[in-house]
């Protein structure tokens, strides 16, 4: 892909502000939605604080990656189940922070291993035949959110007008990206969302002429002005400037007041079981995202600045985000999609967006306006963003021979388990009636895919090595395979005529 601005390029300042605003809009809805959903589970997380945490976490990520990776970190939906479990089991704000720190430690420990041992083993464990379908599943699993937002505008009732506005928003993004002039091609999301908001405002104005409580009024009222009304009613200093309610401060307050359950060894162990398996899944998403952005910028980010540095940045950045906003952070596909569609990979844009999020979190009207954006408009934009993630994963499979059953079965398992929603549930949560610990469908898909891939390639490679040209099995070859079935170098040394590239 031909970039307009590369990683180290710095667009003109005024233009860069617009690019950064586009990044903020792309990540804003999901970043704010996660703390809202955790709050609905019974533990209030301030969306403004989560926004500040996302910005701070991204700055940490940029520092660890030496400003060589143009990706924004935002609130992770993958950890949503674990975050809600902490809320329902009354572990409080310390539970949120401790859980995310456990997940961050997984990243940091793996990063340390990679730094000293190298990353070949993880690339063998997670080759394109695994990463491709996992990335596709991530995009497809998010598509449900885009669909529900577009069809019901964030509510529960189907609204055909919301669908049309969402599709109009998507069309305008496509039009600006393909047919627009140079500037328009760089800001298609701002154009699309702005156009969608304008149409939504037009129909919302007519809703006030319809009878109160009628079906016509409900269908036409696409925009809910409640956030902006609440911000200025009554007008006070906090209507313009207000500090985010940081999680670490609320955790300290709860400790002093004894509000939430004490965290004994059993509770901490349960929190670890909630977060650590999900961190392993996030590792696959982390690698997928960075392979994706590497393809976009034409530079292998997993080599320079290196996978260990991206893991350090993501892990520590996530922990920093939790200290401020209570939510785990992750590299955002929306941000990567924005880079791809605008062809602006400048890390200076990401830095400005990060600082902007931190500043905006103190500015009450802006947060209110973002919360006021119709979900159907955001859903229309997400059709492009989430679709790009899914297609990027499928694109990785181009280099995989799916006629070979060794590759077909891992891909099939990942797609069916991930889309089918097969989970592993353990125990029962007396408060919610759900499982005490749940390994998500994405995690199960990854685990099964990796195991099937190892099994099929191990059996195939053992058969190749154990059969010489005359078909005889030698002690040397059998022993080598038993001791080290994944080392292609060992196989090549024993039988240089065998093609060991799977």
Number of C-alpha atoms within 10 A of each C-alpha: 9 11 17 14 17 17 18 14 14 16 17 8 12 8 15 19 17 17 27 22 20 24 27 24 19 25 21 22 18 20 25 23 17 26 29 17 18 24 17 14 18 16 22 19 26 22 26 29 28 35 33 27 36 36 32 22 31 32 23 23 28 26 17 21 23 15 19 20 29 29 30 30 32 32 31 22 20 22 25 18 20 27 30 21 27 25 22 19 20 18 21 24 27 22 26 28 24 20 29 32 23 21 26 26 17 21 26 21 15 18 23 15 12 19 14 9 10 15 19 11 13 14 12 16 16 20 18 24 28 26 29 29 30 28 28 26 26 22 24 21 18 18 20 13 18 27 19 19 25 31 25 21 28 20 13 10 12 16 18 14 20 27 22 17 26 33 20 20 30 26 17 25 29 19 16 21 22 14 12 16 10 13 12 18 20 24 26 25 32 22 20 26 28 17 19 29 22 13 16 23 18 15 17 19 14 13 19 14 10 15 11 11 8 10 10 15 18 17 19 21 22 29 20 15 15 12 17 19 14 12 19 16 9 10 11 10 10 15 18 14 14 14 12 22 17 22 27 18 13 18 21 13 13 16 16 9 9 10 13 17 15 15 15 8 9 9 16 17 12 14 25 19 18 25 27 21 17 22 23 18 22 21 20 21 23 23 22 28 23 23 21 25 26 17 16 22 23 13 15 18 22 19 12 15 16 19 24 26 25 29 27 24 28 30 31 25 31 33 27 26 33 29 27 27 29 37 35 36 33 28 27 23 29 29 24 25 25 26 25 21 23 23 20 26 27 26 23 22 28 29 22 22 26 28 17 18 26 21 14 19 24 20 19 22 21 15 21 20 14 15 20 16 21 26 26 34 32 28 33 30 31 29 21 22 26 25 20 22 26 23 17 24 26 19 17 22 19 12 10 17 13 16 8 9 12 21 22 15 17 25 27 16 20 30 21 14 20 25 16 12 15 16 16 13 13 12 11 13 14 11 11 12 9 14 15 19 20 21 21 22 22 27 26 21 30 27 17 15 27 22 13 19 22 18 15 16 16 18 13 13 21 19 16 19 24 20 15 13 10 6 11 10 15 12 9 11 20 16 13 17 20 11 9 13 19 17 15 15 12 16 23 15 10 13 15 11 10 13 12 16 6 13
